[in-house]
Amino acid sequence: MTQTFLLDPAMAWAAFEARDRHSDGRFVGAVKTTGIYCKPSCPARHPKREHVTFYRDPAEARAAGYRACLRCKPDEVGRDRIAVARAVALLEAAEDMLALDDLAAQVGYAPHHFHRLFKRATGVTPAAYARGLRARRAALALTGDTSVTEAIYEAGYSAPSRFYEDGAKRLGMSPSAWKRGGAGVTIRWTIADTSLGAMLVAATDKGLCRVSFDEDETALRARFPEAEILPGGAALATLAAQVVASVESPDRDQDLPLDVQGTAFQEAIWQALRAIPLGETRSYAELAAMVGNPAAVRAAGTACGANPVSIVVPCHRVQRGDGTLGGYAYGIDRKVVLRKREGVP
C-alpha cells in the first residue's frame, strides 16, 4: 500500500538546503532553469528557491516535463530501498550466515557498494544485522525449555564459542543468566523528580536499562524478575541527574550509555530515533524507511512503543504522516511538552 503524505514546500526546501539524505525518496525537487529533478541530498550547487518546484516522486516530475539529474540519480533511490528491504528478508529467512558477495548478488549490486548502501539505510552492516538476528533467536530459544547449548545451535551458531564471541555480548549477560531470567545481573534504580512527573531511572553497570514515567520498583521487578534490584544511591546519582537534565534542558547533549536489548528491527529503530536531530521530527513511514524497510510502518510504531528508555531514545520525535502526533506511552500531554522544549510546534 502506497504511503500518502502532505508535501510541505518549506520543509522540502529545508531538506534540500541541508542535503538531508533521510529525505531521499520522499520527494524530488525540479529546477525550472535546467529542466532536471534531483533528490534532496544532491551535492550540486543549489538553485534559487523561486526556480524549484517539488514533486512527490520522480514519476510526477517526469510527467511535468523534467528529466532525472545524472549526478544524484534520483530514480535509483526507490531501487536502493527495495534492494535493502529484499536483503533484510533474505537475512531473516536464511538459516546460515549469508556472505556479503552472495547477498549483494541476489539483490543485483556490487558487494562494496551494497555494503555502504545497507549500512546507510539501516545503521548497521549486513553482517551486524545477521548477528543481531541470531542473537534474537538465541534469546527466544533460551526462554524455552531447551538447554543453553541446544538454544545456541538452534539459533544458527556453528559452535558455542561463536555465540560467546558475539551473541552473549549482544544479550548483555551470560547465556545461563539469560536462561534464568537475568539472574546474576544487578540493576540499581531511583525515582527522580521532573517537571513532567516522577520518573523511574534504572541502570546496570553497563548503562541505562529503563527510563519511564509513572513506574516504580514494583514495575521494574516485574520487568526483570530474576535480577538483583537495589536502590541507586550515589552510584546512580550522576546518571539520574543527566537523565533529568535531558527532560528539562533537551538542548544539552548527554550521550548517555545504554544497556538495552530488542529484536534486530527494534534496535535499528531505536538507533534511528537517536539519530533524529534536536528540533526535528520524522513520520513513522520515514522512520521505517530509515532502517531500510519502508513497508514496516506499523512495526516501526510498535518498536517506538517498546522503547525501554524514554527521553534518551527520543520516540517523542515521531508523528503520523499527516502531521498529527500519534501515540505516546506516557501520555500525549507529555509528548507535546517535550516537543515544544525541543522547538517543535
N, C-alpha and C positions, 0 to 999 in steps of 0.2 A: 504494500500500500504506500503510495507516494505521500511524503510529508508536505503539508502546506504551511506557509508561514507568511507573516507580514514583512514586506521588504521596506525597511525604513531607509530612505536615501541618505540621511545624515549619519546613521550608524554604518551604512555601507561605505560611505566616503571615509569615515574614520578608520575603518578596517583597511581600506586601500592606503591611506596615509601611513598607517602603522605596518603595512605589508604583513598583515596578520595571516599566517598560514592556517590557523584554525578556521578561518572563514572560507578557505578554498573549497569549492564545491557547493557552497551555499548560494552563490550568485556570481555574476560576472559584470565587469564594467566595460562599456563600449565607448570608444573615443570617436567623436564626430569628425575631427580633423584628419584622422588617419584611416577610419573605416575598419578598425580592428577591435576585438574584445579580449580582455585579459582576466586572469584570476586575481584575487586581492593581493597575493604575495608577489606579484610580478615585479622583478627587480628593475624594470625600465623606469626612466625618468617620468615623474608624474605630470600629466597634462593639467591644464587649468580646470577648476571644478565645473565651470559652465559648459565645458566641452564633453562631459562624461554623463552617460545615461546608464542606469543599472537595470539588469535583467535577471530573472530568477535562475536561468540556466542557459547554456550555450545555444540550445535549440531556439529559444526566444530571440537571442541576439542574431543568429543566422537568419531567422525569418524577417528580422528588421533590416537585413542587408549587410550585416557586418561579417568579417572573417576572423578566424582564430589567430591570436598572436603566435608567431613562430618561436618567440623567445621563451615564454612561460608555458605554452602548450596547454591552455585551459581545458581542452577536450579530454585530456588524459587523466584529469582528476577523478572523474567518475570511474574510469577503468582501474585506477590505482586502488580506490576504495573497495571495489568489487573483488580485486585480487587479494587484498588483505583479509576481507571477510571470508573468502574461499579458503585462504591459508589457515585461518583460525579454525574453520570447520574441519579441515584435513588434520590439523594437530589434535583436535578434540576426538576425532574418530580413530586416530592411529593407536595401535596397541604398543608399538615401539617408537623410539625417537626417530623422527624424520631428519635426515641430513639436509642442510641448507640447500645444497645443489638439487636434491630431489624435490624439495618443497618449491623452490623457485621455478624449476622446470615445469611442475604441474600447474602453476598459475601463469606461466608464459613470460617470465622475467629472467634477466641475468642475475646470478646469485648475489653479487656485491651490491647491485642496485636495489634488489628486493630487500636485502638486509637493512639498508638505510631506510627504505620506504616503510617497512614493517615497524621499525623502531620509532620512526617519526609519528606513525599513526597510533601506536599502542603504548608507547613509552618504554617498551622492553624489546629485546631481541627475540627472534623466533625460538632460539634455544632456551632463553629465560622463561618465555611463555610456556613452553613444553614442560620445563622443570616445575613450574607452578601447577600445571595440570596434574603431574604425577604426585606432587606433594598433597594436593587436594584429595586425590583418590586414596592416598595413604591415610590421610586424616579420617576420611569416611570409613575406610576399612578398619581402622583402629578403634572406632566407636562400636564395632560389631562384636561378634563372638570369636573372631579369628585371633590367632596368636600374632604377636608382633612380626615374626618372621614371615608368616603367611600373608599378612597385610602388606608387607614390603614388596613381596613378589607379585601380589595381586595388583598393586599399583603400577607395575611395569618396570620396576628396578631390576637390573640384571643380577644384583647381589646386594646383601645388606650393607656392605661398605659404601655402595653408591648412594644409598639413602642417607647414611650418616654424613656423607660428604656435602650433599646439598639439600636433601629433604628435611632433615632434622633442623638445619639452620633456618629453614623457612617456617617450620612449625613453631620455632621459638622455645622448644623444650624437647627433652628426650622422647623417643617413641614410647617407652614404657610409661612415662609421666602422662603423655597424651592419652594413652590407653586407659589410665586411671583417672581421667577427667581433670588433669592438671595437677595431680598430686606432686608435691615437692617444689612447686612454684610459689614464691612469696609475692603477695600483692599488698601494697600499702595504699591507704585511702584517706581522704579527708573530705569534709563538706566546706566549700568556700562560699562566702557571701559575695554576690554580684548585684548590680543594678537590675538584672533580669531574673533574680531569684537565686535560691540555693542551688549550688552546682556540685555534683559529685566528681571528684578528681581521683583517679586510681592509676597506679603505675607498678610495673615490675622493675627489676634492676636494669632493664634494657630501655624502658620508655613507657609512655602513657598507653594504657590498655583500655581505659574507659573514661570518657568525659561526657556528662549528661546532666540535664536539669531534672528536678523532681524525683530523684532516686536517692537511695540511702544504702547503708551497709547490707540490709536485707536483700535488696535487688542485686547488689554486687555478688553476694554469696550464692544467689540463685543462678547467676551467670557463670560463676567459677566455683562449683560446689566442692571440689576437692583441693583447691588451692589454700595455702595458708594466708588468711586475711588478717592484716594487722593495721592498727592506727598509723597514720602517716608520720606524725611527729616532725622533728626537724629534718629528717631525711627527705620528706616530700614538700617541705615548706617553700623552697625556692621554685620548684617546678610548678606547684599550685599557683604561686604568685604570678608566674609567667602566663599561665592559662587565663587567670583573671584579667591580666593586662590585655590579653587578646580580645576579651569581651569588651572592656572599657575603652581601650585605645587601639583599634584594629590597624592603625597606620604603622604600628611598630612590628617589625618582622622578628618573630620569636624563634622560628626554625626549631620547633620542639621535637625531641626524639619520640618515636612511636614503637610500640610492640603490639601490633595487631595482625590478625590473620583472617583471610577470607578466601573465596574462590579466586582463581586467576582473573576472572572477569571483574569481580568486586574490587580486587586490589588495583586493577588497571583504572577503574572508575575513580577510586579514591586518589590515585596519583594524578589523574586528570583534574579532579577537583582542586587539588593543591596547586595546580599549575594555572588556575584562573587568576588573573591579576586582581589586586585590590581595586574596588570600584567598578569592576566589570561583572557581567553575568553571562551565562550560557543557557540555552534551552536544553531539555532532555535529549532532543534529537541531535543537537550539536555535541553534547557530551558523549552520546553513543558513537557518533562519527569520529570523535577524538580518539577513541580506543579501537578504531578500525572495524566497527560493527554497526553501521548506520541503521540497520533494521531493528536493533535491540533497544528501542526507545523505552519500552515498558520495563525491560530488565535494568536499564540504567536508572530508572526511577526507584526500582526495588533496591538496587545497590546503594542508592543515596539513603533510603530508609534504614538500611542495615548498617550504616556508618556508626562505628563504635565510639568515635571520638569527635563529637560535635565541636564546632568552632575551629578546632585545629585542622580538621578536614572540612573545609567550608561548604557543606552541602546547601547552605542557605543562599549561595550564589547561583543556584539553578532555578529555572522557572519553566513554565509551559511555552510552547512555540508561539502562542498568541500574545505573550507578554504578561499573562496573569501568573500569580505567584505559585500555584500548585500547592502541594502539601509540605508539612514540616513536622517532624516527630515531637517537637516541644512547643507546638502552637504557632499559628500564623502571626500572632502579635509579636512574638519574639523574632520571627523571621523578618518582619517589617522593620523593627528597631535595628537589628544587626545590619541590614542592607543600608538603612539611612546613615548609620555611623560610618559606613564604607563609601558613602557618596552616591548610593544608588537610589533614585527617586521611588 
